[in-house]
Amino acid sequence: MSKSHTECKVKTLSGRYITLNDIEHLLSQYYTTEISKSVLGLPLYRIEWGSGPKKIFMWSHMHGNESTTTKAVFDLLAYLNANPSYQTQISLRILPMVNPDGAAAYTRNNANDVDLNRDAKQLSQPESQFLRNEFEDFQPHYAFNLHDQRTMYGIADKPATVSFLAPSADENRLFGSSRTQAASLIAQIAKKLHAHIPNQIGRYDDAFNPNCTGDSFQAAGVPTLLLEAGHFPDDYVREETRAFVFYALQYALDAIVQKKFSDMETYLQIPENEKHFFDVLIKDLTYDVKGRVKQGDIGINFMEVIQDGKFTLNPVYAAEGDLSKHKGHKEMKGVKNRIITYKFNESAQDCL
């Protein structure tokens, strides 16, 4: 059943700045229903595909500046339309953009400045209520929580291009039935995905947070998988990563249909993400900070902003000193004994 991503890629969706306007023209191709409204009155849509016995629930764009999985979801739908054999095997319910207000503003939070992924208990926001109501109404066999992760995450000397987690269902982080199923499915996906991105697949820390949606759904007894789209070398618009997310979702559906899962040991062998990458790392630099000449390294990160309607990367200071334990997606050597006066923007550390 496998198809290459280039055969299924929806070419009208590209880049990082994806808004509701960018996806609405695609919705007519699928059985789509407007279910609710966002804080600012934008429609919250549900897409349904297939009539099979295995019910799979996916939601994307919960954070407005995390668009990669939304692109991959529409690529997956194009793949499914080209492979009707899945129709009688799965029932898929997708919420393609949970936070359209945040997507328009390119902000993590919604229009009330609430992180929807920390609102699972209070359900204070219309978008959170929409997601929970859809989950309870559908009663899925599997749930996929789809996000983007920052460029700081890596596995040794490589970026963590795709990361997974079978969220904990309790403070003891026990592997009950639902969490074990989620972990076994992730293990199977990771084994297949390794052929595309060897040593670039990570696993998140599994500390329990009842305010997080994935933890909440896992605690409700539904095998829930967190998938995070990360950095691939020189791919800040995440078109390469988009392909790997597409393959991950395709492999997930195949594993569910074929009832082919891997073992817990394979899941636990996926290395945990490390927060040790800068976007640019300048090594062995002589620099002047407020009149003091120093020798060391400087880490620079890119702040993602929308300027004049376009996605832009603004370099900002992240750290200075001995950064020998860190990596850079781009690394440069400074010139010793040539003093560089560098203006450090302390507030820029907030972007880490």
Protein Blocks (a to p, Z undefined) as FASTA:
>chain_A
ZZcfklmocfkbgcjbdcfklmmmmmmmpccddfbdcfkopacddddedjbfbdcdddeh
kbfklmklmmmmmmmmmmmmmmmmlmmmpccdddfblblmlmmnopabdfkopafklmmm
nomafklmmmmmmmmmnopabdcddddddfkbcehjaccfbccddddfbfnopacfklmm
mmmmmmmmmmmmmmmmgoiaccddfbdcfkbmklmmmmnopacddddddddehilnommm
mmmmmmmmmmmmmmmmnopacdfklmmmpccdddfbcfbdcehiacdeehiacddddddd
dddddeehiacdddddfbgcjfklbccfbdcdddehiacdddddfklmmmZZ
